[in-house]
Amino acid sequence: MVVLSPSVRAMVHVFGTRSWRVIPLNPITTRLDRFNIDNKAVFACGCLHWLIGDGKIIRLDMRTEEFGLIDLPKTQRHVSVRYKMVPDRLVDLHGEVGYVYCRFVGSLEVWVLKEREWAIHCRFYNKPPLTPSAIVTVLGSWNKDGDILMKADTSVVGPQLFVYSPKSDLLKEVELIRKPVDFDFADAFIYPSSLLSIHGINAYSIKETDMSKSVFLI
């Protein structure tokens, strides 16, 4: 378990022990007070990744416990107040770091970090059954084929889940067992099924999709 914040710098707790260990300061961690740290880290390739300010990602190598900085991809964003409703975020793209940002209303761009070089994964534009004004959030990779799971929030029907395939440019809705109105205040995240088996919870159903990941609604 890792805690990273401007106040405590970086601390590591090894499960099974009763103490925390402070990671020695270095030129990166001494600058943490300058950054706005995203509290959701993405684990990929043996490293934890946090999205921070100044167009940077801070990386912690769990083997060496050394920090590093990664520049975000150079992107061109249209000037719009609406995009601020969909904050930039990091996601797990089948074991790789993904970076998602809103280009303009109804448009998202997803990048993937490959060997410290950014490559475009897909560009998504709202399409039916989504309305042009729907607020879409990428949750992560749905399968090894590159499909992504997204949550869409609309004022008419409430939150919905969709799977988007960049290869075929198809958008499929995930059929929730409950009505969407039951999930007005719900959030969704993906967890690798090899980590934990949650018995008795059957939160989704979708046809003609390789469900290598599970969806958990809270």
C-alpha positions as CSV (number, residue, x, y, z in Angstrom):
1,M,0.0,0.0,0.0
2,V,1.4,3.4,-1.0
3,V,0.4,6.8,0.2
4,L,1.5,9.8,-1.9
5,S,0.7,13.4,-0.9
6,P,2.4,16.7,-0.5
7,S,2.2,16.5,3.3
8,V,3.6,13.0,4.0
9,R,5.5,12.7,0.7
10,A,5.5,8.9,0.0
11,M,5.0,6.1,2.5
12,V,4.8,2.3,1.9
13,H,3.0,-0.3,4.0
14,V,3.7,-4.0,3.4
15,F,0.7,-6.1,4.3
16,G,1.4,-8.4,7.2
17,T,3.4,-5.7,9.0
18,R,2.3,-3.0,11.4
19,S,4.3,-0.1,10.3
20,W,4.8,2.4,7.5
21,R,8.1,3.1,5.8
22,V,8.9,6.5,4.3
23,I,10.5,6.5,0.9
24,P,13.6,8.7,0.9
25,L,13.2,12.1,-0.7
26,N,14.5,12.8,-4.1
27,P,14.3,15.7,-6.6
28,I,10.8,14.5,-7.6
29,T,9.2,13.9,-4.3
30,T,10.5,17.2,-2.9
31,R,8.4,18.9,-5.6
32,L,5.1,17.2,-4.7
33,D,3.8,20.3,-3.1
34,R,3.7,21.9,-6.5
35,F,1.4,19.2,-8.0
36,N,-2.3,18.5,-7.8
37,I,-2.2,14.7,-7.3
38,D,-5.0,12.5,-8.7
39,N,-5.9,10.1,-5.9
40,K,-6.5,7.2,-8.3
41,A,-3.4,5.5,-9.4
42,V,-3.0,3.1,-12.3
43,F,-0.8,0.0,-11.9
44,A,1.0,-1.1,-15.1
45,C,4.3,-2.7,-15.9
46,G,5.3,-2.9,-12.3
47,C,4.7,0.8,-11.6
48,L,2.1,3.0,-10.0
49,H,1.1,6.0,-12.1
50,W,-0.6,9.2,-10.8
51,L,-1.9,12.0,-12.9
52,I,-0.6,15.3,-11.6
53,G,-0.5,18.9,-12.6
54,D,1.9,20.6,-15.0
55,G,1.1,18.1,-17.7
56,K,2.9,15.3,-15.9
57,I,2.5,11.7,-14.7
58,I,4.5,10.7,-11.6
59,R,5.6,7.0,-11.7
60,L,6.7,4.9,-8.8
61,D,8.6,1.7,-9.7
62,M,7.5,-0.8,-7.1
63,R,10.6,-2.9,-7.5
64,T,13.2,-0.2,-6.9
65,E,10.9,2.3,-5.1
66,E,12.2,5.0,-7.3
67,F,10.1,7.9,-8.7
68,G,10.1,9.2,-12.3
69,L,8.2,11.7,-14.3
70,I,6.4,11.1,-17.6
71,D,5.2,13.9,-20.0
72,L,1.6,13.7,-21.1
73,P,1.0,13.4,-24.9
74,K,0.9,16.6,-26.8
75,T,-2.8,17.3,-27.5
76,Q,-4.9,20.0,-29.0
77,R,-8.0,20.8,-27.1
78,H,-10.8,23.0,-28.4
79,V,-11.6,25.9,-26.0
80,S,-14.9,25.0,-24.2
81,V,-16.2,25.4,-20.7
82,R,-18.1,22.1,-21.1
83,Y,-14.9,19.9,-21.2
84,K,-14.1,20.8,-17.6
85,M,-17.1,18.6,-16.6
86,V,-15.1,15.6,-17.9
87,P,-11.7,15.8,-16.1
88,D,-8.6,14.2,-17.6
89,R,-7.9,10.8,-16.1
90,L,-5.7,7.8,-16.3
91,V,-7.2,4.3,-16.9
92,D,-6.0,0.7,-17.2
93,L,-6.0,-0.3,-20.9
94,H,-5.4,-4.1,-20.6
95,G,-2.2,-3.7,-18.4
96,E,-1.1,-0.4,-20.0
97,V,-1.5,3.2,-18.9
98,G,-4.2,5.0,-20.8
99,Y,-4.8,8.8,-20.8
100,V,-8.2,10.1,-21.5
101,Y,-9.2,13.7,-22.1
102,C,-12.1,15.6,-23.6
103,R,-11.3,17.4,-26.8
104,F,-14.7,19.3,-27.0
105,V,-18.3,18.6,-26.3
106,G,-19.1,15.0,-27.3
107,S,-15.6,14.0,-28.2
108,L,-13.0,12.0,-26.2
109,E,-9.4,11.1,-27.1
110,V,-7.7,8.0,-25.6
111,W,-3.9,7.6,-25.6
112,V,-1.9,4.5,-24.5
113,L,1.6,4.6,-23.1
114,K,3.8,2.0,-24.9
115,E,7.5,1.8,-23.8
116,R,7.4,5.4,-22.6
117,E,6.0,6.6,-25.9
118,W,2.4,7.7,-26.4
119,A,0.3,6.3,-29.2
120,I,-3.3,7.2,-30.0
121,H,-5.7,4.4,-29.0
122,C,-8.9,5.9,-30.3
123,R,-11.0,9.0,-30.8
124,F,-14.6,8.8,-29.8
125,Y,-17.4,11.0,-30.9
126,N,-20.9,10.7,-29.3
127,K,-23.2,8.8,-31.5
128,P,-26.7,7.2,-31.2
129,P,-28.1,6.1,-28.8
130,L,-26.0,8.8,-27.0
131,T,-27.0,12.4,-27.4
132,P,-24.4,15.0,-28.5
133,S,-24.5,16.6,-25.1
134,A,-24.1,13.3,-23.1
135,I,-21.1,13.4,-20.6
136,V,-19.0,10.3,-21.3
137,T,-16.4,8.8,-18.9
138,V,-14.0,6.1,-20.0
139,L,-13.7,3.5,-17.2
140,G,-11.0,1.2,-18.8
141,S,-10.3,-1.6,-21.1
142,W,-13.1,-4.2,-21.7
143,N,-11.0,-6.9,-23.4
144,K,-7.7,-7.6,-25.1
145,D,-9.1,-6.5,-28.4
146,G,-8.9,-2.9,-27.4
147,D,-12.7,-2.3,-26.7
148,I,-13.3,0.2,-23.9
149,L,-16.0,0.4,-21.2
150,M,-17.6,3.8,-20.8
151,K,-20.2,5.4,-18.6
152,A,-22.6,8.0,-20.0
153,D,-24.6,10.5,-17.9
154,T,-27.6,12.1,-19.4
155,S,-30.3,14.1,-17.8
156,V,-33.1,12.1,-19.5
157,V,-32.4,8.4,-18.7
158,G,-29.6,8.7,-16.1
159,P,-26.3,6.8,-16.1
160,Q,-25.7,4.1,-18.8
161,L,-22.8,1.8,-19.5
162,F,-21.5,1.2,-23.1
163,V,-18.8,-0.8,-24.7
164,Y,-17.1,0.9,-27.7
165,S,-15.0,-1.0,-30.2
166,P,-12.4,1.3,-32.0
167,K,-11.8,-1.4,-34.7
168,S,-15.4,-1.6,-35.8
169,D,-16.5,1.8,-34.5
170,L,-19.5,0.1,-32.9
171,L,-21.1,1.2,-29.7
172,K,-23.1,-1.3,-27.6
173,E,-25.1,-0.7,-24.5
174,V,-24.5,-2.9,-21.4
175,E,-27.9,-4.1,-20.2
176,L,-28.2,-3.4,-16.5
177,I,-30.4,-5.8,-14.5
178,R,-31.9,-2.9,-12.6
179,K,-33.5,0.2,-14.2
180,P,-31.1,3.1,-14.8
181,V,-33.0,5.2,-12.3
182,D,-31.8,2.8,-9.5
183,F,-28.2,3.9,-10.2
184,D,-28.6,7.7,-10.1
185,F,-25.8,7.9,-7.5
186,A,-23.9,4.9,-8.5
187,D,-20.3,4.6,-9.8
188,A,-18.7,1.8,-11.8
189,F,-15.2,0.5,-12.0
190,I,-13.4,-2.5,-13.5
191,Y,-11.5,-5.0,-11.5
192,P,-9.3,-7.9,-12.8
193,S,-11.3,-11.1,-12.1
194,S,-8.1,-12.9,-11.1
195,L,-7.8,-10.7,-8.0
196,L,-11.1,-11.3,-6.3
197,S,-14.2,-13.3,-7.0
198,I,-17.3,-11.5,-5.8
199,H,-20.0,-14.2,-5.5
200,G,-23.7,-13.4,-5.8
201,I,-23.3,-10.2,-7.8
202,N,-24.4,-10.2,-11.4
203,A,-24.4,-6.6,-12.4
204,Y,-24.3,-6.7,-16.2
205,S,-25.1,-8.6,-19.3
206,I,-24.0,-8.0,-22.9
207,K,-24.2,-10.1,-26.0
208,E,-21.4,-10.9,-28.5
209,T,-18.6,-9.5,-26.3
210,D,-15.6,-11.1,-24.8
211,M,-16.0,-10.3,-21.1
212,S,-12.5,-10.7,-19.9
213,K,-13.1,-8.1,-17.2
214,S,-15.9,-7.7,-14.6
215,V,-18.0,-4.7,-13.9
216,F,-18.8,-3.8,-10.3
217,L,-21.5,-1.2,-9.5
218,I,-21.4,0.6,-6.1
